[in-house]
Every structure is written in structure tokens, then in C-alpha cells.
């Protein structure tokens, strides 16, 4: 008499190989306030792509700014947030603002100034960045959502600034720096590759005081604990 056939035992679950293990999860949390990002339009994406292909230019002409917009003194009473400057020294600088180092960015600006040049100017004294755009009453857009800005550095026209959404590389960098409150240095090689000429990704992080003047003006003042001479960097966003 034939013995009854046994059902095959279930195969053990497949295990993923170490090479296919997922990247570490991003632990950054949404800001308590509403994020300043909105879904980019097709036109805006095209403008950004054109902006990235343009060379970095520093016009020789000086265009003075209205003195009422820029303040030499330090303004108190705003909300304290975290600001990060990062980029390759010969490439455009990125400026990121977060409610805290462990929050998602509320604003990322890519500016037509080399990272090394901005950090060098900050080491020599106060740097004032003014970003201006045209006011359009027909558009109900918050000031942090404006996509394109005209950039002035210490009263000198220095090209343009572009607001962009965070890329996967931006999120990786912010995740790497999530335990840093203040400081400066180089992003580890495993987190950011070097360029062909050996240039490494440099960063500087500090607290900023965010002051809202009106719906058409925002100001970010760097809080410098080592000096009583005020901020080393001030960023003005103005719609005119």
C-alpha cells in the first residue's frame, strides 16, 4: 500500500542581500508651521534648469539699495531658527532655513555666489544679502514661495537667487547634520563625493533670528554668540 504523499514544507523567506539594503531613513520631522514649499510648476522647473546652466557672474556696477530696507543694527524679538550654508567652494551656495536641525527645511535658496566667496566675505565682516522680487497683487503667494529673486550682496547686484524644493541630496545632507546646532566644516566623504579637482562640500550652520516685517518682507539675522557687533550675515527678502 502506497504511503500518502507529504506536502512540501514552505520555503524559508528570502533575505535581501547586504548590497540591496535600503538607505537610512530620513528622521527629519515636518515643521510645526506650514512649510513654505509648494509643488513646482512645469515652467518653474524649466526656469531652474536654465538657471543652473548659467555661469556665475559678478557685475562690476554697484546698485545702491534703499537704506530703509537694510538695518545695520541687530533686531531682536523674532523667532529663532536654524540656518545652514553649504556647497562646493567654486559652485553656487545653498542657503537652508529650518525651524530646528531636526525639522524639514522651510526654505532652500540657491544663490549665484560661489560658496567660498561668501564664506570669505563673512570672515571679513558683515555680509548683507538682499533678495528682491516684483510684487504681483493678483497672485496670492506667500513671500517664501516666490521662485525667482534678484540678488544683491552688500548693495552690489550679484545675479539671481532661486528657491527650490529639497532634493534627495539636500535631505541626505540635512540628515547628516541633524545633530549639529552650530559649527562649520566639511561634509564626510561618504555623505558627499568630492569634485574632480578635490573640492569637498563645505557647510556652516548657525542660529538665525527670523523677523517678519509684513507679508512682503522677511529678514533673517545670524545670531553670533562670539561677538557683540551684531550679525555676520543678514538675509532680506523683499517684494517691491
Order of alpha helices (4+ residues) and beta strands (2+ residues): alpha-beta-beta-beta-alpha-beta-beta-beta-alpha-beta-beta-beta-beta
